[in-house]
Amino acid sequence: MRGYAIILSIILSVGSFCRADYSIIGHPSDFEARVALDATGPNGDYDPSNSITNSSLRVGLSGGSNNRVYGNAILFFKLPVLQTNETLTAANFRVTELADPANGPPAINADLWAIGYDNRTLPANGPLESQSYLFNGPLDPNPGVGAGATRSLIQNNFLTPTDVINTGGAPISHDTNPAADTALLAYIQNLYANPNIIPGATSLILRLNYDDATYAPTFGTPVNHYTIASAENVSNKPTLTLTTQLVPEPQFITICVSALLLMSRRLKR
C-alpha cells in the first residue's frame, strides 16, 4: 500500500511541481512616443528626446514654458524561451505611478494596449517608432507592429484621473485586473504561436495612451499627464509576470500508470 500511495502522490503532484513564474523587468529601451506641439497642434517633430533615458515616462501633455509635447508611454518586455512542454497559464502587468510636481490633473483616462513586438536585441525607439506607436483615442485601427501582430486593447481605463498622485505623494503600483490578465495572456499566447517571433530576443510592446479621440492639445494647453516609473527607475521598474506549467512527457505518465497497474495486481494476489 505504501508504494501505491507514493506513486499516486507523484502523479497528483506533478502539476504543482512544474509551475513557474517569469518576472520580466521592463527593457531600458522604453520611451515616450510623442509629438511636439505648436499654436495649432502637432508640428511634425516626433523626436522622443531624453525620454529614452529618463527614470520616468509620461502619458499626456508635458513640457515647460518653451515647449509642449503630447505622448504615450511605450514599454518593452523580452519574451522568455519556454521549454518544449511548457505552456503559459497566466499573465500580469504592473507599473508604478509616481508623483510629479509639474503635473496638472488630467481629465482623461489612460488605456493599456498591446501593439505588437520587436525582434531586435535593443528595441527601436527613435522618431520613426515614436510616430508609428503614438495614438490618441479609444480605438486603434492601425496594423500591429511586427509581421502577424495586431493591436489589442488590454485594459480600458487602466489609469483614471483619481489615480493621479499629488506632489510629495508616495508611489503607487497598478496591476492589470483579472479580465485584463486574461486578455494579456491570450495576446502573448498568440505571439508565441507566431512563427515570426524569436523567444529570448523578441520584446512585447505595451502602450499607455489617453482614450479621448476628441482631445486635440496645442502649445497653449496646460500640462496634464500621468507619470510612471520606467525601466531606468532604481526602485520601481515595470514588470511583466508570466506563469507557466510544464506538462509531463507522455512517457512519464505511461510509466506511472503502468506502475500503478502492476502494484494493483500484486496487491490483489
ChimeraX commands (.cxc) that place a marker at each C-alpha (Angstrom):
marker #1 position 0.00,0.00,0.00 radius 0.5
marker #1 position 2.82,2.39,0.81 radius 0.5
marker #1 position 4.33,2.04,-2.69 radius 0.5
marker #1 position 0.89,2.58,-4.23 radius 0.5
marker #1 position 0.42,5.77,-2.23 radius 0.5
marker #1 position 3.83,7.09,-3.22 radius 0.5
marker #1 position 3.22,6.61,-6.95 radius 0.5
marker #1 position -0.26,8.14,-6.74 radius 0.5
marker #1 position 1.15,11.09,-4.83 radius 0.5
marker #1 position 3.78,11.66,-7.53 radius 0.5
marker #1 position 1.17,11.71,-10.29 radius 0.5
marker #1 position -1.15,14.09,-8.42 radius 0.5
marker #1 position 1.64,16.48,-7.53 radius 0.5
marker #1 position 3.38,16.69,-10.91 radius 0.5
marker #1 position 1.36,19.76,-11.93 radius 0.5
marker #1 position 2.18,21.72,-8.78 radius 0.5
marker #1 position 5.89,20.91,-9.02 radius 0.5
marker #1 position 6.03,22.02,-12.65 radius 0.5
marker #1 position 4.65,25.54,-12.34 radius 0.5
marker #1 position 6.96,28.54,-12.66 radius 0.5
marker #1 position 6.84,32.30,-12.76 radius 0.5
marker #1 position 8.90,34.52,-15.05 radius 0.5
marker #1 position 9.26,38.00,-13.60 radius 0.5
marker #1 position 10.32,40.11,-16.59 radius 0.5
marker #1 position 11.63,43.60,-15.91 radius 0.5
marker #1 position 10.85,46.26,-18.50 radius 0.5
marker #1 position 13.55,46.90,-21.09 radius 0.5
marker #1 position 15.52,50.18,-20.79 radius 0.5
marker #1 position 14.62,50.99,-24.41 radius 0.5
marker #1 position 11.21,52.12,-23.13 radius 0.5
marker #1 position 10.35,55.70,-24.13 radius 0.5
marker #1 position 7.66,58.30,-24.78 radius 0.5
marker #1 position 6.14,58.13,-28.25 radius 0.5
marker #1 position 5.37,61.80,-28.65 radius 0.5
marker #1 position 4.93,64.79,-30.92 radius 0.5
marker #1 position 5.87,68.42,-30.30 radius 0.5
marker #1 position 3.05,70.98,-30.37 radius 0.5
marker #1 position 2.72,74.48,-31.78 radius 0.5
marker #1 position -0.12,77.00,-31.62 radius 0.5
marker #1 position -2.43,74.86,-33.75 radius 0.5
marker #1 position -1.40,71.34,-32.72 radius 0.5
marker #1 position 1.26,68.75,-33.72 radius 0.5
marker #1 position 4.16,70.30,-35.64 radius 0.5
marker #1 position 5.56,67.08,-37.13 radius 0.5
marker #1 position 8.50,66.65,-34.74 radius 0.5
marker #1 position 8.29,63.13,-33.23 radius 0.5
marker #1 position 11.74,63.02,-31.61 radius 0.5
marker #1 position 11.40,61.13,-28.27 radius 0.5
marker #1 position 14.42,63.09,-26.98 radius 0.5
marker #1 position 15.63,62.23,-23.47 radius 0.5
marker #1 position 12.59,60.09,-22.64 radius 0.5
marker #1 position 14.65,57.06,-23.72 radius 0.5
marker #1 position 16.96,57.50,-20.71 radius 0.5
marker #1 position 14.69,59.09,-18.10 radius 0.5
marker #1 position 13.65,57.25,-14.93 radius 0.5
marker #1 position 10.00,58.07,-15.64 radius 0.5
marker #1 position 7.59,58.14,-18.58 radius 0.5
marker #1 position 4.56,60.37,-19.06 radius 0.5
marker #1 position 1.14,59.80,-20.60 radius 0.5
marker #1 position -0.47,63.02,-21.78 radius 0.5
marker #1 position 0.71,66.60,-22.21 radius 0.5
marker #1 position 4.14,67.55,-20.85 radius 0.5
marker #1 position 6.79,70.22,-21.21 radius 0.5
marker #1 position 7.92,73.59,-19.94 radius 0.5
marker #1 position 7.17,77.18,-20.91 radius 0.5
marker #1 position 9.23,76.86,-24.10 radius 0.5
marker #1 position 7.87,73.55,-25.33 radius 0.5
marker #1 position 4.89,71.26,-25.20 radius 0.5
marker #1 position 4.80,67.59,-26.19 radius 0.5
marker #1 position 1.91,65.16,-26.29 radius 0.5
marker #1 position 2.76,61.49,-25.83 radius 0.5
marker #1 position 2.21,57.90,-24.78 radius 0.5
marker #1 position 4.32,55.60,-22.59 radius 0.5
marker #1 position 5.85,52.71,-24.56 radius 0.5
marker #1 position 7.18,49.69,-22.66 radius 0.5
marker #1 position 9.09,46.61,-23.82 radius 0.5
marker #1 position 9.31,43.15,-22.23 radius 0.5
marker #1 position 11.55,40.34,-23.51 radius 0.5
marker #1 position 9.61,37.09,-24.00 radius 0.5
marker #1 position 11.44,34.15,-22.39 radius 0.5
marker #1 position 12.40,30.90,-24.10 radius 0.5
marker #1 position 9.95,28.21,-22.99 radius 0.5
marker #1 position 10.69,24.50,-22.75 radius 0.5
marker #1 position 9.08,22.16,-25.26 radius 0.5
marker #1 position 6.26,21.12,-22.92 radius 0.5
marker #1 position 5.95,24.44,-21.07 radius 0.5
marker #1 position 2.71,26.35,-21.58 radius 0.5
marker #1 position 1.62,29.82,-20.46 radius 0.5
marker #1 position -1.21,29.78,-17.93 radius 0.5
marker #1 position -1.35,33.34,-16.57 radius 0.5
marker #1 position -0.02,36.87,-17.18 radius 0.5
marker #1 position 0.05,40.12,-15.23 radius 0.5
marker #1 position 1.41,43.61,-15.88 radius 0.5
marker #1 position 2.47,46.00,-13.11 radius 0.5
marker #1 position 3.63,49.58,-13.32 radius 0.5
marker #1 position 4.29,52.15,-10.60 radius 0.5
marker #1 position 2.76,55.60,-10.77 radius 0.5
marker #1 position 4.86,58.49,-9.45 radius 0.5
marker #1 position 4.09,61.96,-8.13 radius 0.5
marker #1 position 5.03,64.77,-10.50 radius 0.5
marker #1 position 5.27,68.41,-9.33 radius 0.5
marker #1 position 4.72,69.67,-12.90 radius 0.5
marker #1 position 1.62,67.58,-13.41 radius 0.5
marker #1 position -1.83,69.14,-13.69 radius 0.5
marker #1 position -4.72,66.75,-13.02 radius 0.5
marker #1 position -5.75,65.08,-16.30 radius 0.5
marker #1 position -9.46,64.73,-17.04 radius 0.5
marker #1 position -8.81,61.79,-19.37 radius 0.5
marker #1 position -8.36,58.08,-18.69 radius 0.5
marker #1 position -5.35,56.13,-19.94 radius 0.5
marker #1 position -5.84,52.75,-21.62 radius 0.5
marker #1 position -3.39,49.85,-21.78 radius 0.5
marker #1 position -2.73,48.39,-25.23 radius 0.5
marker #1 position -0.56,45.63,-26.65 radius 0.5
marker #1 position 0.57,46.85,-30.06 radius 0.5
marker #1 position 2.96,44.15,-31.31 radius 0.5
marker #1 position 6.57,43.10,-30.94 radius 0.5
marker #1 position 10.16,43.97,-31.83 radius 0.5
marker #1 position 12.73,41.25,-32.59 radius 0.5
marker #1 position 15.80,43.44,-32.14 radius 0.5
marker #1 position 18.05,42.93,-29.12 radius 0.5
marker #1 position 17.63,46.64,-28.42 radius 0.5
marker #1 position 14.05,47.55,-29.38 radius 0.5
marker #1 position 13.99,50.62,-31.62 radius 0.5
marker #1 position 12.83,53.87,-30.01 radius 0.5
marker #1 position 13.66,56.64,-32.46 radius 0.5
marker #1 position 11.49,59.27,-34.17 radius 0.5
marker #1 position 10.11,56.69,-36.63 radius 0.5
marker #1 position 8.85,54.46,-33.82 radius 0.5
marker #1 position 7.65,57.49,-31.89 radius 0.5
marker #1 position 5.43,58.46,-34.81 radius 0.5
marker #1 position 4.16,54.95,-35.61 radius 0.5
marker #1 position 3.45,53.97,-32.00 radius 0.5
marker #1 position 1.75,57.24,-30.95 radius 0.5
marker #1 position -2.03,57.13,-30.69 radius 0.5
marker #1 position -4.85,59.22,-29.26 radius 0.5
marker #1 position -8.26,57.71,-28.58 radius 0.5
marker #1 position -10.11,54.54,-27.55 radius 0.5
marker #1 position -9.75,52.62,-30.85 radius 0.5
marker #1 position -6.57,51.91,-32.80 radius 0.5
marker #1 position -7.22,50.64,-36.35 radius 0.5
marker #1 position -3.54,50.57,-37.30 radius 0.5
marker #1 position -1.80,47.25,-38.05 radius 0.5
marker #1 position 0.23,45.67,-35.28 radius 0.5
marker #1 position 3.97,46.23,-35.02 radius 0.5
marker #1 position 5.70,43.15,-36.44 radius 0.5
marker #1 position 4.56,40.58,-39.00 radius 0.5
marker #1 position 1.38,38.80,-37.98 radius 0.5
marker #1 position 0.75,41.04,-34.95 radius 0.5
marker #1 position -2.36,43.02,-34.10 radius 0.5
marker #1 position -3.10,45.95,-31.81 radius 0.5
marker #1 position -5.33,44.95,-28.93 radius 0.5
marker #1 position -6.89,46.84,-26.03 radius 0.5
marker #1 position -5.80,45.04,-22.86 radius 0.5
marker #1 position -7.48,47.20,-20.19 radius 0.5
marker #1 position -9.81,50.12,-20.61 radius 0.5
marker #1 position -9.20,52.91,-18.08 radius 0.5
marker #1 position -6.04,51.38,-16.65 radius 0.5
marker #1 position -5.32,54.80,-15.14 radius 0.5
marker #1 position -8.03,57.32,-14.21 radius 0.5
marker #1 position -7.85,60.94,-13.01 radius 0.5
marker #1 position -8.41,59.88,-9.39 radius 0.5
marker #1 position -5.16,57.89,-9.61 radius 0.5
marker #1 position -3.00,60.99,-10.02 radius 0.5
marker #1 position -0.55,61.41,-7.16 radius 0.5
marker #1 position -0.10,64.91,-5.78 radius 0.5
marker #1 position 3.33,66.43,-5.18 radius 0.5
marker #1 position 5.14,64.60,-2.40 radius 0.5
marker #1 position 2.86,61.57,-2.55 radius 0.5
marker #1 position 4.23,58.04,-2.33 radius 0.5
marker #1 position 4.48,55.86,-5.46 radius 0.5
marker #1 position 1.54,53.53,-6.09 radius 0.5
marker #1 position 1.62,50.28,-8.05 radius 0.5
marker #1 position -1.07,49.46,-10.59 radius 0.5
marker #1 position -1.73,45.90,-11.80 radius 0.5
marker #1 position -3.88,44.69,-14.64 radius 0.5
marker #1 position -7.26,43.49,-13.41 radius 0.5
marker #1 position -8.41,39.84,-13.86 radius 0.5
marker #1 position -10.10,40.49,-17.20 radius 0.5
marker #1 position -7.00,42.30,-18.48 radius 0.5
marker #1 position -4.78,39.47,-17.22 radius 0.5
marker #1 position -6.83,37.11,-19.36 radius 0.5
marker #1 position -6.60,39.40,-22.40 radius 0.5
marker #1 position -2.85,39.85,-21.91 radius 0.5
marker #1 position -2.32,36.09,-21.60 radius 0.5
marker #1 position -4.24,35.45,-24.83 radius 0.5
marker #1 position -2.24,38.12,-26.66 radius 0.5
marker #1 position 1.10,36.68,-25.52 radius 0.5
marker #1 position 0.00,33.13,-26.33 radius 0.5
marker #1 position -0.78,34.33,-29.86 radius 0.5
marker #1 position 2.69,35.84,-30.09 radius 0.5
marker #1 position 4.30,32.53,-29.14 radius 0.5
marker #1 position 2.21,30.88,-31.87 radius 0.5
marker #1 position 3.52,33.43,-34.39 radius 0.5
marker #1 position 6.43,31.90,-36.36 radius 0.5
marker #1 position 7.99,35.35,-36.80 radius 0.5
marker #1 position 8.90,35.90,-33.15 radius 0.5
marker #1 position 12.19,34.81,-31.57 radius 0.5
marker #1 position 11.75,33.88,-27.87 radius 0.5
marker #1 position 14.63,35.26,-25.87 radius 0.5
marker #1 position 15.06,38.16,-28.32 radius 0.5
marker #1 position 11.52,39.32,-29.11 radius 0.5
marker #1 position 10.06,42.12,-26.98 radius 0.5
marker #1 position 6.34,42.53,-26.38 radius 0.5
marker #1 position 5.33,46.19,-26.86 radius 0.5
marker #1 position 2.80,47.71,-24.43 radius 0.5
marker #1 position 1.42,51.24,-24.64 radius 0.5
marker #1 position -0.44,53.58,-22.28 radius 0.5
marker #1 position -2.36,56.34,-24.06 radius 0.5
marker #1 position -5.19,58.83,-23.47 radius 0.5
marker #1 position -8.52,57.37,-24.59 radius 0.5
marker #1 position -10.31,60.56,-25.73 radius 0.5
marker #1 position -10.29,60.76,-29.53 radius 0.5
marker #1 position -11.52,64.36,-29.41 radius 0.5
marker #1 position -8.58,65.56,-27.31 radius 0.5
marker #1 position -6.56,67.95,-29.50 radius 0.5
marker #1 position -3.89,69.73,-27.42 radius 0.5
marker #1 position -1.92,72.73,-28.65 radius 0.5
marker #1 position 1.10,74.56,-27.30 radius 0.5
marker #1 position -1.19,76.63,-25.06 radius 0.5
marker #1 position -2.93,73.63,-23.47 radius 0.5
marker #1 position -2.00,73.35,-19.77 radius 0.5
marker #1 position 0.29,70.47,-18.77 radius 0.5
marker #1 position -1.64,67.40,-17.66 radius 0.5
marker #1 position -0.38,63.82,-17.57 radius 0.5
marker #1 position 0.18,60.60,-15.65 radius 0.5
marker #1 position 3.77,59.79,-14.64 radius 0.5
marker #1 position 5.00,56.21,-14.34 radius 0.5
marker #1 position 8.36,54.68,-13.43 radius 0.5
marker #1 position 10.45,53.50,-16.37 radius 0.5
marker #1 position 12.91,50.60,-16.60 radius 0.5
marker #1 position 15.67,53.08,-15.64 radius 0.5
marker #1 position 13.97,53.72,-12.31 radius 0.5
marker #1 position 16.04,52.21,-9.49 radius 0.5
marker #1 position 13.18,51.11,-7.24 radius 0.5
marker #1 position 10.01,50.79,-9.29 radius 0.5
marker #1 position 10.65,49.12,-12.62 radius 0.5
marker #1 position 7.69,47.97,-14.76 radius 0.5
marker #1 position 7.18,44.22,-14.56 radius 0.5
marker #1 position 5.50,41.55,-16.66 radius 0.5
marker #1 position 4.84,38.29,-14.77 radius 0.5
marker #1 position 4.20,35.11,-16.73 radius 0.5
marker #1 position 3.09,31.88,-15.07 radius 0.5
marker #1 position 3.73,28.62,-16.88 radius 0.5
marker #1 position 3.05,24.93,-16.41 radius 0.5
marker #1 position 5.31,22.15,-17.60 radius 0.5
marker #1 position 3.18,19.30,-18.97 radius 0.5
marker #1 position 4.77,15.91,-18.15 radius 0.5
marker #1 position 6.12,13.87,-21.03 radius 0.5
marker #1 position 3.64,11.17,-22.19 radius 0.5
marker #1 position 6.30,8.56,-21.42 radius 0.5
marker #1 position 6.37,9.66,-17.77 radius 0.5
marker #1 position 2.61,9.34,-17.44 radius 0.5
marker #1 position 2.69,5.94,-19.13 radius 0.5
marker #1 position 5.36,4.70,-16.72 radius 0.5
marker #1 position 3.40,5.91,-13.68 radius 0.5
marker #1 position 0.15,4.32,-14.89 radius 0.5
marker #1 position 1.93,1.06,-15.64 radius 0.5
marker #1 position 3.47,1.07,-12.17 radius 0.5
marker #1 position 0.04,1.62,-10.62 radius 0.5
marker #1 position -1.46,-1.25,-12.57 radius 0.5
marker #1 position 1.40,-3.55,-11.62 radius 0.5
marker #1 position 1.13,-2.56,-7.99 radius 0.5
marker #1 position -2.63,-3.12,-8.07 radius 0.5
marker #1 position -2.24,-6.62,-9.50 radius 0.5
marker #1 position 0.31,-7.56,-6.83 radius 0.5
marker #1 position -1.96,-6.31,-4.06 radius 0.5
marker #1 position -4.85,-8.41,-5.42 radius 0.5
marker #1 position -2.67,-11.50,-5.42 radius 0.5
marker link #1:1,2 radius 0.2
marker link #1:2,3 radius 0.2
marker link #1:3,4 radius 0.2
marker link #1:4,5 radius 0.2
marker link #1:5,6 radius 0.2
marker link #1:6,7 radius 0.2
marker link #1:7,8 radius 0.2
marker link #1:8,9 radius 0.2
marker link #1:9,10 radius 0.2
marker link #1:10,11 radius 0.2
marker link #1:11,12 radius 0.2
marker link #1:12,13 radius 0.2
marker link #1:13,14 radius 0.2
marker link #1:14,15 radius 0.2
marker link #1:15,16 radius 0.2
marker link #1:16,17 radius 0.2
marker link #1:17,18 radius 0.2
marker link #1:18,19 radius 0.2
marker link #1:19,20 radius 0.2
marker link #1:20,21 radius 0.2
marker link #1:21,22 radius 0.2
marker link #1:22,23 radius 0.2
marker link #1:23,24 radius 0.2
marker link #1:24,25 radius 0.2
marker link #1:25,26 radius 0.2
marker link #1:26,27 radius 0.2
marker link #1:27,28 radius 0.2
marker link #1:28,29 radius 0.2
marker link #1:29,30 radius 0.2
marker link #1:30,31 radius 0.2
marker link #1:31,32 radius 0.2
marker link #1:32,33 radius 0.2
marker link #1:33,34 radius 0.2
marker link #1:34,35 radius 0.2
marker link #1:35,36 radius 0.2
marker link #1:36,37 radius 0.2
marker link #1:37,38 radius 0.2
marker link #1:38,39 radius 0.2
marker link #1:39,40 radius 0.2
marker link #1:40,41 radius 0.2
marker link #1:41,42 radius 0.2
marker link #1:42,43 radius 0.2
marker link #1:43,44 radius 0.2
marker link #1:44,45 radius 0.2
marker link #1:45,46 radius 0.2
marker link #1:46,47 radius 0.2
marker link #1:47,48 radius 0.2
marker link #1:48,49 radius 0.2
marker link #1:49,50 radius 0.2
marker link #1:50,51 radius 0.2
marker link #1:51,52 radius 0.2
marker link #1:52,53 radius 0.2
marker link #1:53,54 radius 0.2
marker link #1:54,55 radius 0.2
marker link #1:55,56 radius 0.2
marker link #1:56,57 radius 0.2
marker link #1:57,58 radius 0.2
marker link #1:58,59 radius 0.2
marker link #1:59,60 radius 0.2
marker link #1:60,61 radius 0.2
marker link #1:61,62 radius 0.2
marker link #1:62,63 radius 0.2
marker link #1:63,64 radius 0.2
marker link #1:64,65 radius 0.2
marker link #1:65,66 radius 0.2
marker link #1:66,67 radius 0.2
marker link #1:67,68 radius 0.2
marker link #1:68,69 radius 0.2
marker link #1:69,70 radius 0.2
marker link #1:70,71 radius 0.2
marker link #1:71,72 radius 0.2
marker link #1:72,73 radius 0.2
marker link #1:73,74 radius 0.2
marker link #1:74,75 radius 0.2
marker link #1:75,76 radius 0.2
marker link #1:76,77 radius 0.2
marker link #1:77,78 radius 0.2
marker link #1:78,79 radius 0.2
marker link #1:79,80 radius 0.2
marker link #1:80,81 radius 0.2
marker link #1:81,82 radius 0.2
marker link #1:82,83 radius 0.2
marker link #1:83,84 radius 0.2
marker link #1:84,85 radius 0.2
marker link #1:85,86 radius 0.2
marker link #1:86,87 radius 0.2
marker link #1:87,88 radius 0.2
marker link #1:88,89 radius 0.2
marker link #1:89,90 radius 0.2
marker link #1:90,91 radius 0.2
marker link #1:91,92 radius 0.2
marker link #1:92,93 radius 0.2
marker link #1:93,94 radius 0.2
marker link #1:94,95 radius 0.2
marker link #1:95,96 radius 0.2
marker link #1:96,97 radius 0.2
marker link #1:97,98 radius 0.2
marker link #1:98,99 radius 0.2
marker link #1:99,100 radius 0.2
marker link #1:100,101 radius 0.2
marker link #1:101,102 radius 0.2
marker link #1:102,103 radius 0.2
marker link #1:103,104 radius 0.2
marker link #1:104,105 radius 0.2
marker link #1:105,106 radius 0.2
marker link #1:106,107 radius 0.2
marker link #1:107,108 radius 0.2
marker link #1:108,109 radius 0.2
marker link #1:109,110 radius 0.2
marker link #1:110,111 radius 0.2
marker link #1:111,112 radius 0.2
marker link #1:112,113 radius 0.2
marker link #1:113,114 radius 0.2
marker link #1:114,115 radius 0.2
marker link #1:115,116 radius 0.2
marker link #1:116,117 radius 0.2
marker link #1:117,118 radius 0.2
marker link #1:118,119 radius 0.2
marker link #1:119,120 radius 0.2
marker link #1:120,121 radius 0.2
marker link #1:121,122 radius 0.2
marker link #1:122,123 radius 0.2
marker link #1:123,124 radius 0.2
marker link #1:124,125 radius 0.2
marker link #1:125,126 radius 0.2
marker link #1:126,127 radius 0.2
marker link #1:127,128 radius 0.2
marker link #1:128,129 radius 0.2
marker link #1:129,130 radius 0.2
marker link #1:130,131 radius 0.2
marker link #1:131,132 radius 0.2
marker link #1:132,133 radius 0.2
marker link #1:133,134 radius 0.2
marker link #1:134,135 radius 0.2
marker link #1:135,136 radius 0.2
marker link #1:136,137 radius 0.2
marker link #1:137,138 radius 0.2
marker link #1:138,139 radius 0.2
marker link #1:139,140 radius 0.2
marker link #1:140,141 radius 0.2
marker link #1:141,142 radius 0.2
marker link #1:142,143 radius 0.2
marker link #1:143,144 radius 0.2
marker link #1:144,145 radius 0.2
marker link #1:145,146 radius 0.2
marker link #1:146,147 radius 0.2
marker link #1:147,148 radius 0.2
marker link #1:148,149 radius 0.2
marker link #1:149,150 radius 0.2
marker link #1:150,151 radius 0.2
marker link #1:151,152 radius 0.2
marker link #1:152,153 radius 0.2
marker link #1:153,154 radius 0.2
marker link #1:154,155 radius 0.2
marker link #1:155,156 radius 0.2
marker link #1:156,157 radius 0.2
marker link #1:157,158 radius 0.2
marker link #1:158,159 radius 0.2
marker link #1:159,160 radius 0.2
marker link #1:160,161 radius 0.2
marker link #1:161,162 radius 0.2
marker link #1:162,163 radius 0.2
marker link #1:163,164 radius 0.2
marker link #1:164,165 radius 0.2
marker link #1:165,166 radius 0.2
marker link #1:166,167 radius 0.2
marker link #1:167,168 radius 0.2
marker link #1:168,169 radius 0.2
marker link #1:169,170 radius 0.2
marker link #1:170,171 radius 0.2
marker link #1:171,172 radius 0.2
marker link #1:172,173 radius 0.2
marker link #1:173,174 radius 0.2
marker link #1:174,175 radius 0.2
marker link #1:175,176 radius 0.2
marker link #1:176,177 radius 0.2
marker link #1:177,178 radius 0.2
marker link #1:178,179 radius 0.2
marker link #1:179,180 radius 0.2
marker link #1:180,181 radius 0.2
marker link #1:181,182 radius 0.2
marker link #1:182,183 radius 0.2
marker link #1:183,184 radius 0.2
marker link #1:184,185 radius 0.2
marker link #1:185,186 radius 0.2
marker link #1:186,187 radius 0.2
marker link #1:187,188 radius 0.2
marker link #1:188,189 radius 0.2
marker link #1:189,190 radius 0.2
marker link #1:190,191 radius 0.2
marker link #1:191,192 radius 0.2
marker link #1:192,193 radius 0.2
marker link #1:193,194 radius 0.2
marker link #1:194,195 radius 0.2
marker link #1:195,196 radius 0.2
marker link #1:196,197 radius 0.2
marker link #1:197,198 radius 0.2
marker link #1:198,199 radius 0.2
marker link #1:199,200 radius 0.2
marker link #1:200,201 radius 0.2
marker link #1:201,202 radius 0.2
marker link #1:202,203 radius 0.2
marker link #1:203,204 radius 0.2
marker link #1:204,205 radius 0.2
marker link #1:205,206 radius 0.2
marker link #1:206,207 radius 0.2
marker link #1:207,208 radius 0.2
marker link #1:208,209 radius 0.2
marker link #1:209,210 radius 0.2
marker link #1:210,211 radius 0.2
marker link #1:211,212 radius 0.2
marker link #1:212,213 radius 0.2
marker link #1:213,214 radius 0.2
marker link #1:214,215 radius 0.2
marker link #1:215,216 radius 0.2
marker link #1:216,217 radius 0.2
marker link #1:217,218 radius 0.2
marker link #1:218,219 radius 0.2
marker link #1:219,220 radius 0.2
marker link #1:220,221 radius 0.2
marker link #1:221,222 radius 0.2
marker link #1:222,223 radius 0.2
marker link #1:223,224 radius 0.2
marker link #1:224,225 radius 0.2
marker link #1:225,226 radius 0.2
marker link #1:226,227 radius 0.2
marker link #1:227,228 radius 0.2
marker link #1:228,229 radius 0.2
marker link #1:229,230 radius 0.2
marker link #1:230,231 radius 0.2
marker link #1:231,232 radius 0.2
marker link #1:232,233 radius 0.2
marker link #1:233,234 radius 0.2
marker link #1:234,235 radius 0.2
marker link #1:235,236 radius 0.2
marker link #1:236,237 radius 0.2
marker link #1:237,238 radius 0.2
marker link #1:238,239 radius 0.2
marker link #1:239,240 radius 0.2
marker link #1:240,241 radius 0.2
marker link #1:241,242 radius 0.2
marker link #1:242,243 radius 0.2
marker link #1:243,244 radius 0.2
marker link #1:244,245 radius 0.2
marker link #1:245,246 radius 0.2
marker link #1:246,247 radius 0.2
marker link #1:247,248 radius 0.2
marker link #1:248,249 radius 0.2
marker link #1:249,250 radius 0.2
marker link #1:250,251 radius 0.2
marker link #1:251,252 radius 0.2
marker link #1:252,253 radius 0.2
marker link #1:253,254 radius 0.2
marker link #1:254,255 radius 0.2
marker link #1:255,256 radius 0.2
marker link #1:256,257 radius 0.2
marker link #1:257,258 radius 0.2
marker link #1:258,259 radius 0.2
marker link #1:259,260 radius 0.2
marker link #1:260,261 radius 0.2
marker link #1:261,262 radius 0.2
marker link #1:262,263 radius 0.2
marker link #1:263,264 radius 0.2
marker link #1:264,265 radius 0.2
marker link #1:265,266 radius 0.2
marker link #1:266,267 radius 0.2
marker link #1:267,268 radius 0.2
marker link #1:268,269 radius 0.2
view
